[in-house]
Amino acid sequence: MEALSAKQTLKNDTSMETLAAALLLGVAGDILFWDSGLAGPGLCVWILLLGGASYYFNFYVSKAWRKVLLVWAAVAIAASLLLVLRASMQLTPLVLLVIAMCAVIVLMQAGSTKLIEAKLRDYMHATWRLPMRVAPGLFPLLSRLQWRGFSNSPRVLGLVKGALLAMPILLVFVALFSTADANYARYVTSFIDSLGFAAPQHLLLVLLVAWFAAGLLRCTQREPLTSTPGPARLFLGGEETLMIMGSLTLLFVSFVVLQASYLFGGQAVIESSTGMTVADYARRGFFELIVIASLTLVVLLCLSSVQCSQRIFRPLAAVLVACVFVILVSALQRLSLYIESFGLSLSRVFAVAFMLWLAGNLLSFAFTCLRGRDRGFASGLVVSGIVTIFLVALINPAAIVVRVNLERSTQTNSQIDWIYLLNLGPDGVPTMLGQLEHLPEHVQCHLANGLLMRYSDQLVSQPGDWRTWNYSREKAFTVVSEAHAQLFSLSGRGQVIANLQPVWPQRLALFSLCS
């Protein structure tokens, strides 16, 4: 009986500590995310605190499990740092996806599933369980506490009495400090004013973040091994397998044969074969072909996970994989023609990165699943996706788009969409400045005015909150400041710009200077 009571006490103590940690993470989330959002060092700091809390609560678990927590916490922290390095809005959902996948992998491994042996259904199951595990939030922790014993605890009663006794003393000293120092009085007044209006919003944010943190902390707890059998695998006979794979193979082969007639031809072949101009051909079909290749991999994975006639499935699947590679080559050809006709866009850079990731996993599928050796394929699929997102962020896609479009315009004397280049954000500013002098005068004028309006310290007040600090934005302000005189001379009327206040209608009027 005493042993049972001791175990129950330990369980309650752990629940109370976890609850306290979740509430502290909620307070930290309010401090780090209020008025600043997720894109900044605040998200990195919060994940670091969450990782530290999860490591603390698993301190007496096996050393191997603590290594797992450290590895995936480090990956999540590194992913959050990408939002500090780059200022691209398109990167934010990809970074959040990486962080979510880290939580999925931790939850999956908490069920004693080894990463190298995990299958796609294990990842899908963990992805489904993650929101189910996070959604209850604080409720499981609150239900495990013994509230009657908690209220009778001498320690808790002592803390409550001490707080009640300290409150009037603190109020007296706060009043005295406010009287003695005007600066301190201003801080106290602003704090009291914020409590009057913003307190409910702050409390709501604290509870939401604490709710989310409690669910994530529960995801890091090891789960006991279970011997429950998995769901029965779907069975497909030889006829069904032949009909599905045979029809898909015929469809893909016919499409590839049609593509092959002008895939390796020039402009005249494309125009005579398709009835479209090269520009229309390039614009049409690039993203559709990538979606087709993606769906093909999904279909092959689904069919390889069911019981079917491998004697029929494997050779036809190999033909499908070969057809998909031809389709990817066709997509790359369309991209090349699109760049020649219209220039490069940020969405197409991300699409190419996705296409390369897809091609690598198709090869992996051919050398693993089609040979009956699917060990490691699912984890390779997920980990390679995470690595791809890191590489895309590190190569700075916005700078690539700026460089390709400006070089294309310089070589072909084609028109430049300078508004699109400016809207790419701070990531492309250093590259833009490096090629500015090689551009036509009216383009130099537009870009110089745009850069001054967005990144000049004399026109724009740079945010000073460390929670929103960004390397690319800091770099953009620095290089624009260094090129300040050059940009003023290129902008057409530097003195007019210097006298304008940072008001958007007045800023927009600057574009008329370049006409």
C-alpha positions as CSV (number, residue, x, y, z in Angstrom):
1,M,0.0,0.0,0.0
2,E,2.9,2.4,0.9
3,A,4.6,1.5,-2.4
4,L,1.5,2.3,-4.4
5,S,1.1,5.6,-2.6
6,A,4.7,6.5,-3.4
7,K,4.2,5.8,-7.1
8,Q,1.0,7.8,-7.1
9,T,2.8,10.7,-5.4
10,L,5.5,10.6,-8.0
11,K,2.9,10.5,-10.8
12,N,1.2,13.5,-9.3
13,D,4.4,15.4,-8.8
14,T,5.4,14.8,-12.4
15,S,2.0,15.9,-13.6
16,M,2.2,19.1,-11.5
17,E,5.7,19.8,-12.8
18,T,4.6,19.2,-16.4
19,L,1.6,21.5,-15.9
20,A,3.9,24.2,-14.5
21,A,6.3,23.8,-17.4
22,A,3.5,24.1,-19.9
23,L,2.2,27.3,-18.2
24,L,5.8,28.7,-18.2
25,L,6.1,27.9,-21.9
26,G,2.8,29.7,-22.3
27,V,4.1,32.8,-20.6
28,A,7.3,32.5,-22.7
29,G,5.2,32.3,-25.8
30,D,3.3,35.4,-24.9
31,I,6.6,37.3,-24.4
32,L,8.2,36.0,-27.5
33,F,5.3,36.0,-30.0
34,W,3.1,38.9,-28.9
35,D,3.2,41.7,-31.6
36,S,6.1,39.9,-33.3
37,G,4.8,36.6,-34.8
38,L,6.7,33.4,-35.4
39,A,9.2,34.7,-38.0
40,G,12.2,35.6,-35.8
41,P,14.5,34.5,-33.0
42,G,11.5,34.1,-30.7
43,L,10.4,30.8,-32.3
44,C,13.9,29.5,-31.9
45,V,14.1,30.4,-28.2
46,W,10.6,28.9,-27.6
47,I,11.6,25.6,-29.2
48,L,14.8,25.6,-27.2
49,L,12.8,26.0,-24.0
50,L,10.4,23.2,-25.1
51,G,13.3,20.9,-25.9
52,G,14.9,21.6,-22.5
53,A,11.7,20.8,-20.7
54,S,11.2,17.6,-22.7
55,Y,14.8,16.6,-21.9
56,Y,14.2,17.3,-18.2
57,F,11.1,15.2,-18.0
58,N,12.9,12.3,-19.7
59,F,16.1,12.6,-17.8
60,Y,15.7,9.2,-16.1
61,V,14.6,7.5,-19.3
62,S,17.1,5.6,-21.4
63,K,20.1,7.5,-22.8
64,A,19.1,6.4,-26.3
65,W,15.8,8.1,-26.0
66,R,17.3,11.3,-24.7
67,K,19.6,11.3,-27.8
68,V,16.5,11.0,-30.0
69,L,15.0,14.1,-28.3
70,L,18.2,16.1,-28.6
71,V,18.6,15.2,-32.3
72,W,15.1,16.2,-33.4
73,A,15.0,19.2,-31.1
74,A,18.3,20.4,-32.8
75,V,16.7,19.9,-36.2
76,A,13.6,21.9,-35.2
77,I,15.8,24.7,-33.7
78,A,17.9,24.8,-36.9
79,A,14.7,25.0,-39.0
80,S,13.5,27.9,-36.9
81,L,16.8,29.7,-37.5
82,L,16.1,29.6,-41.2
83,L,13.4,32.2,-40.5
84,V,16.1,34.4,-38.9
85,L,18.4,33.9,-41.9
86,R,15.9,34.5,-44.7
87,A,13.0,36.9,-45.0
88,S,11.0,35.0,-47.6
89,M,7.4,34.6,-46.7
90,Q,7.2,31.4,-48.9
91,L,9.7,29.8,-46.6
92,T,7.6,30.1,-43.4
93,P,5.2,27.2,-44.1
94,L,8.0,25.0,-45.2
95,V,9.9,25.6,-41.9
96,L,6.7,25.0,-39.9
97,L,6.3,21.7,-41.9
98,V,9.8,20.7,-40.9
99,I,9.1,21.4,-37.2
100,A,5.8,19.5,-37.4
101,M,7.6,16.5,-39.0
102,C,10.1,16.6,-36.1
103,A,7.2,16.3,-33.7
104,V,5.7,13.4,-35.8
105,I,9.0,11.5,-35.8
106,V,9.4,11.9,-32.0
107,L,5.9,10.7,-31.5
108,M,6.5,7.8,-33.8
109,Q,9.7,6.8,-32.1
110,A,8.0,7.2,-28.7
111,G,6.0,4.1,-29.7
112,S,9.3,2.2,-30.0
113,T,9.3,2.3,-33.8
114,K,12.9,2.6,-35.0
115,L,13.6,5.3,-37.6
116,I,15.3,3.0,-40.1
117,E,12.5,0.4,-39.9
118,A,9.6,2.8,-40.1
119,K,7.2,2.4,-43.0
120,L,5.0,4.9,-44.6
121,R,2.0,3.7,-42.6
122,D,3.9,4.4,-39.4
123,Y,4.5,8.0,-40.5
124,M,0.9,8.3,-41.5
125,H,-0.3,6.9,-38.2
126,A,2.0,9.2,-36.2
127,T,0.8,12.2,-38.3
128,W,-2.8,11.3,-37.5
129,R,-2.0,10.8,-33.8
130,L,-0.1,14.1,-33.4
131,P,-3.1,16.4,-33.4
132,M,-5.1,13.8,-31.3
133,R,-2.3,13.9,-28.8
134,V,-1.9,17.6,-28.7
135,A,-5.7,18.5,-28.8
136,P,-6.4,17.4,-25.1
137,G,-3.8,19.9,-24.0
138,L,-3.9,20.5,-20.3
139,F,-6.8,18.3,-19.5
140,P,-4.8,15.0,-19.0
141,L,-2.4,16.8,-16.6
142,L,-5.2,18.4,-14.7
143,S,-7.2,15.1,-14.4
144,R,-4.1,13.3,-12.9
145,L,-3.7,15.8,-10.1
146,Q,-5.2,14.9,-6.6
147,W,-6.9,18.2,-6.0
148,R,-8.1,17.3,-2.5
149,G,-4.7,16.4,-1.3
150,F,-3.2,19.3,-3.3
151,S,-5.4,21.9,-1.5
152,N,-4.5,20.3,1.9
153,S,-0.8,20.4,1.2
154,P,1.1,22.5,3.8
155,R,3.5,23.6,1.1
156,V,0.8,25.0,-1.2
157,L,-1.0,26.6,1.8
158,G,2.2,28.3,2.8
159,L,2.8,29.6,-0.7
160,V,-0.8,31.1,-0.8
161,K,-0.4,32.7,2.6
162,G,3.0,34.1,1.7
163,A,1.6,35.6,-1.5
164,L,-1.3,37.2,0.4
165,L,1.1,38.7,3.0
166,A,3.6,39.9,0.3
167,M,1.0,41.7,-1.8
168,P,0.4,44.8,0.3
169,I,4.1,45.1,1.0
170,L,4.9,45.0,-2.7
171,L,2.2,47.6,-3.5
172,V,3.7,50.0,-0.9
173,F,7.2,49.6,-2.3
174,V,6.0,50.0,-5.9
175,A,4.3,53.3,-4.9
176,L,7.5,54.5,-3.2
177,F,9.7,53.6,-6.2
178,S,7.2,55.3,-8.6
179,T,7.4,58.5,-6.5
180,A,11.1,58.4,-6.3
181,D,11.8,57.8,-10.0
182,A,9.7,59.2,-12.9
183,N,11.1,56.6,-15.4
184,Y,10.0,53.8,-13.1
185,A,6.6,55.5,-12.7
186,R,6.2,55.5,-16.4
187,Y,6.9,51.8,-16.7
188,V,4.4,51.1,-13.9
189,T,1.7,53.2,-15.5
190,S,2.2,51.6,-18.9
191,F,2.0,48.2,-17.2
192,I,-1.2,49.1,-15.5
193,D,-2.7,50.5,-18.7
194,S,-1.8,47.3,-20.6
195,L,-3.6,45.3,-17.9
196,G,-6.7,47.3,-18.5
197,F,-7.1,46.4,-22.2
198,A,-4.6,43.8,-23.3
199,A,-4.7,41.5,-20.3
200,P,-7.4,39.2,-21.6
201,Q,-5.6,38.8,-25.0
202,H,-2.3,38.1,-23.2
203,L,-4.0,35.5,-20.9
204,L,-5.7,33.9,-23.9
205,L,-2.3,33.6,-25.8
206,V,-0.7,32.2,-22.6
207,L,-3.4,29.5,-22.3
208,L,-3.2,28.6,-26.0
209,V,0.5,28.2,-26.1
210,A,0.5,26.3,-22.8
211,W,-2.2,24.0,-24.2
212,F,-0.1,23.3,-27.2
213,A,3.1,22.9,-25.2
214,A,1.4,20.4,-22.8
215,G,0.4,18.3,-25.7
216,L,3.9,18.4,-27.2
217,L,5.4,17.4,-23.9
218,R,3.1,14.5,-23.7
219,C,4.3,13.4,-27.2
220,T,7.9,13.0,-25.8
221,Q,6.9,10.4,-23.3
222,R,7.9,6.9,-24.1
223,E,4.9,4.5,-24.7
224,P,4.8,0.9,-23.6
225,L,5.4,-1.8,-26.2
226,T,2.1,-3.2,-27.4
227,S,1.5,-6.5,-29.3
228,T,-1.7,-5.5,-30.9
229,P,-1.9,-6.6,-34.5
230,G,-1.9,-4.0,-37.2
231,P,-4.7,-3.5,-39.7
232,A,-5.2,-6.3,-42.2
233,R,-3.5,-5.5,-45.6
234,L,-5.7,-5.1,-48.6
235,F,-5.4,-8.0,-51.1
236,L,-5.3,-7.5,-54.9
237,G,-5.4,-10.5,-57.2
238,G,-3.4,-10.8,-60.4
239,E,-6.2,-9.6,-62.5
240,E,-6.8,-6.5,-60.5
241,T,-3.1,-5.7,-60.4
242,L,-2.8,-6.2,-64.1
243,M,-5.8,-3.9,-64.8
244,I,-4.6,-1.1,-62.6
245,M,-0.9,-1.2,-63.5
246,G,-1.5,-2.1,-67.1
247,S,-3.9,0.8,-67.8
248,L,-1.6,3.2,-66.0
249,T,1.4,2.0,-68.0
250,L,-0.4,2.3,-71.3
251,L,-1.5,5.8,-70.5
252,F,2.0,7.0,-69.4
253,V,3.7,5.3,-72.3
254,S,1.4,7.0,-74.8
255,F,2.0,10.3,-73.2
256,V,5.7,9.8,-73.2
257,V,5.7,8.8,-76.9
258,L,3.7,12.0,-77.7
259,Q,6.2,14.1,-75.7
260,A,9.2,12.4,-77.3
261,S,8.2,13.8,-80.7
262,Y,9.0,17.3,-79.7
263,L,10.9,16.9,-76.4
264,F,14.3,16.9,-78.1
265,G,13.3,19.2,-80.9
266,G,13.7,22.9,-81.3
267,Q,11.3,25.8,-81.5
268,A,10.0,24.9,-85.0
269,V,9.2,21.3,-83.9
270,I,7.3,22.5,-80.9
271,E,5.2,25.0,-82.8
272,S,4.4,22.6,-85.7
273,S,3.7,19.7,-83.3
274,T,1.6,21.4,-80.7
275,G,0.1,24.4,-82.6
276,M,1.3,26.7,-79.8
277,T,4.0,29.2,-79.5
278,V,7.0,28.3,-77.5
279,A,6.0,30.8,-74.8
280,D,2.5,29.3,-74.5
281,Y,4.0,25.8,-74.4
282,A,6.5,26.8,-71.7
283,R,3.8,28.5,-69.6
284,R,1.4,25.6,-69.8
285,G,2.0,22.2,-68.2
286,F,5.0,22.7,-65.9
287,F,3.2,22.4,-62.6
288,E,0.8,19.9,-64.0
289,L,3.6,17.6,-64.9
290,I,5.1,17.9,-61.4
291,V,1.7,17.0,-59.9
292,I,1.4,14.0,-62.3
293,A,4.8,12.8,-61.2
294,S,3.9,13.3,-57.5
295,L,0.6,11.4,-57.8
296,T,2.4,8.6,-59.6
297,L,4.8,8.1,-56.7
298,V,1.8,8.1,-54.3
299,V,0.0,5.5,-56.4
300,L,3.0,3.3,-56.5
301,L,3.5,3.5,-52.8
302,C,-0.1,2.6,-52.1
303,L,0.0,-0.4,-54.4
304,S,3.4,-1.5,-53.0
305,S,1.9,-1.5,-49.5
306,V,-0.9,-3.9,-50.4
307,Q,-0.8,-7.6,-51.1
308,C,-0.7,-8.0,-54.8
309,S,1.0,-10.0,-57.5
310,Q,4.6,-8.8,-57.4
311,R,5.3,-10.6,-60.6
312,I,3.0,-8.2,-62.4
313,F,3.5,-5.1,-60.3
314,R,7.3,-4.8,-60.3
315,P,8.0,-4.7,-64.0
316,L,5.1,-2.4,-64.8
317,A,6.1,-0.2,-61.9
318,A,9.6,0.0,-63.3
319,V,8.1,1.2,-66.6
320,L,6.1,3.8,-64.8
321,V,9.1,5.1,-63.0
322,A,11.0,5.4,-66.3
323,C,8.0,7.3,-67.8
324,V,7.9,9.6,-64.8
325,F,11.6,10.5,-65.4
326,V,10.8,11.4,-69.0
327,I,8.0,13.6,-67.7
328,L,10.3,15.3,-65.3
329,V,12.8,15.9,-68.2
330,S,9.9,17.4,-70.1
331,A,9.1,19.7,-67.2
332,L,12.7,20.8,-67.0
333,Q,12.6,21.6,-70.7
334,R,9.4,23.7,-70.2
335,L,11.1,25.5,-67.4
336,S,14.1,26.3,-69.6
337,L,11.8,27.7,-72.3
338,Y,9.8,29.7,-69.7
339,I,13.0,31.3,-68.4
340,E,14.0,32.3,-71.9
341,S,10.5,33.8,-72.5
342,F,9.4,35.2,-69.2
343,G,12.3,34.9,-66.7
344,L,12.4,33.0,-63.5
345,S,10.0,33.1,-60.6
346,L,10.3,32.1,-56.9
347,S,7.5,29.5,-57.2
348,R,9.4,27.7,-60.0
349,V,12.6,27.5,-58.0
350,F,10.7,25.8,-55.2
351,A,9.0,23.6,-57.8
352,V,12.4,22.5,-59.2
353,A,13.7,21.7,-55.7
354,F,10.6,19.6,-55.1
355,M,11.1,17.9,-58.5
356,L,14.7,17.0,-57.6
357,W,13.5,15.6,-54.3
358,L,10.8,13.6,-56.1
359,A,13.3,12.2,-58.6
360,G,15.6,11.1,-55.9
361,N,12.9,9.3,-54.1
362,L,11.7,7.6,-57.3
363,L,15.2,6.2,-57.7
364,S,15.1,5.1,-54.0
365,F,11.7,3.5,-54.6
366,A,13.1,1.6,-57.6
367,F,16.2,0.3,-55.7
368,T,14.3,-0.6,-52.5
369,C,10.6,-1.2,-52.7
370,L,10.7,-2.7,-56.2
371,R,13.3,-5.1,-55.0
372,G,11.3,-6.1,-52.0
373,R,13.6,-4.3,-49.6
374,D,11.6,-1.3,-48.3
375,R,13.7,-0.9,-45.1
376,G,14.7,2.7,-44.7
377,F,12.7,4.0,-47.7
378,A,10.0,5.8,-45.7
379,S,12.5,7.5,-43.4
380,G,14.7,8.4,-46.4
381,L,11.6,10.0,-48.0
382,V,11.0,12.2,-44.9
383,V,14.6,13.0,-44.0
384,S,15.4,13.9,-47.6
385,G,12.4,16.3,-47.6
386,I,13.7,18.0,-44.5
387,V,17.2,18.3,-46.0
388,T,15.8,19.7,-49.3
389,I,14.0,22.5,-47.4
390,F,17.2,23.3,-45.5
391,L,19.2,23.4,-48.8
392,V,16.5,25.6,-50.5
393,A,16.7,28.1,-47.7
394,L,20.5,28.2,-47.6
395,I,21.0,28.7,-51.4
396,N,18.8,31.9,-51.1
397,P,16.2,31.3,-53.9
398,A,15.3,35.0,-54.1
399,A,18.8,35.9,-54.9
400,I,18.9,33.3,-57.7
401,V,15.7,34.7,-59.2
402,V,17.1,38.2,-59.1
403,R,20.4,37.2,-60.7
404,V,18.8,35.0,-63.5
405,N,16.2,37.7,-64.4
406,L,18.7,40.5,-64.5
407,E,21.3,38.6,-66.5
408,R,18.6,37.5,-68.9
409,S,17.5,41.1,-69.4
410,T,21.1,42.3,-69.9
411,Q,21.8,39.6,-72.5
412,T,18.5,39.8,-74.4
413,N,17.5,43.5,-73.8
414,S,14.1,42.2,-72.6
415,Q,11.8,44.0,-70.2
416,I,12.3,43.6,-66.5
417,D,9.5,43.1,-64.0
418,W,11.2,45.3,-61.4
419,I,8.1,45.4,-59.2
420,Y,8.3,41.6,-58.8
421,L,12.0,41.8,-58.0
422,L,11.4,44.3,-55.3
423,N,8.6,42.3,-53.9
424,L,10.9,39.3,-53.4
425,G,12.1,41.0,-50.2
426,P,15.4,41.6,-48.6
427,D,17.0,38.3,-49.6
428,G,17.6,39.5,-53.2
429,V,18.8,43.1,-52.4
430,P,22.6,42.5,-52.3
431,T,22.4,40.7,-55.7
432,M,20.2,43.4,-57.1
433,L,22.7,46.1,-56.1
434,G,25.6,44.1,-57.6
435,Q,24.0,44.2,-61.0
436,L,22.3,47.5,-60.9
437,E,24.9,49.4,-63.0
438,H,24.5,47.0,-66.0
439,L,20.7,47.7,-66.3
440,P,18.9,50.3,-68.5
441,E,18.7,53.8,-67.0
442,H,14.9,53.7,-66.4
443,V,15.2,50.3,-64.6
444,Q,18.1,51.6,-62.5
445,C,15.9,54.6,-61.5
446,H,12.9,52.4,-60.6
447,L,15.0,49.9,-58.6
448,A,17.0,52.7,-56.9
449,N,13.8,54.4,-55.8
450,G,12.3,51.2,-54.6
451,L,15.3,50.2,-52.6
452,L,15.5,53.6,-51.0
453,M,11.9,53.6,-50.0
454,R,12.1,50.1,-48.5
455,Y,15.6,49.9,-47.0
456,S,17.0,53.4,-46.5
457,D,17.5,54.4,-42.9
458,Q,16.6,58.0,-43.8
459,L,13.1,57.0,-45.0
460,V,12.3,53.8,-43.1
461,S,12.8,53.1,-39.4
462,Q,14.3,49.7,-39.1
463,P,12.5,47.6,-36.4
464,G,14.5,47.4,-33.2
465,D,12.7,44.5,-31.5
466,W,15.1,41.5,-31.2
467,R,12.2,39.1,-31.6
468,T,11.8,40.3,-35.2
469,W,15.5,40.5,-36.1
470,N,16.4,39.0,-39.5
471,Y,19.8,38.6,-41.1
472,S,18.6,39.3,-44.6
473,R,16.7,42.4,-43.6
474,E,19.8,43.7,-41.6
475,K,22.0,42.9,-44.6
476,A,19.6,44.8,-47.0
477,F,19.7,47.9,-44.8
478,T,23.4,47.7,-44.5
479,V,24.1,47.4,-48.3
480,V,21.6,50.1,-49.1
481,S,23.2,52.4,-46.6
482,E,26.6,51.8,-48.1
483,A,25.3,52.5,-51.6
484,H,23.2,55.5,-50.5
485,A,24.9,58.1,-52.6
486,Q,24.9,55.9,-55.7
487,L,21.2,55.1,-55.3
488,F,20.4,58.8,-54.9
489,S,22.1,59.7,-58.1
490,L,20.4,56.9,-60.0
491,S,17.0,57.7,-58.6
492,G,16.6,60.8,-60.6
493,R,15.9,63.4,-57.9
494,G,17.8,62.6,-54.7
495,Q,17.0,65.9,-53.0
496,V,13.3,65.4,-53.5
497,I,13.5,61.9,-51.9
498,A,15.5,63.2,-49.0
499,N,12.8,65.7,-48.1
500,L,9.9,63.3,-48.3
501,Q,8.5,61.8,-45.2
502,P,7.9,58.0,-45.1
503,V,4.2,58.1,-46.1
504,W,3.1,55.6,-48.7
505,P,1.2,58.0,-51.0
506,Q,4.3,60.2,-51.2
507,R,6.5,57.1,-51.7
508,L,4.4,55.9,-54.6
509,A,4.7,59.3,-56.3
510,L,8.4,58.7,-56.6
511,F,7.9,56.2,-59.4
512,S,6.8,59.1,-61.7
513,L,10.4,60.4,-61.4
514,C,11.7,57.6,-63.6
515,S,9.2,58.0,-66.5
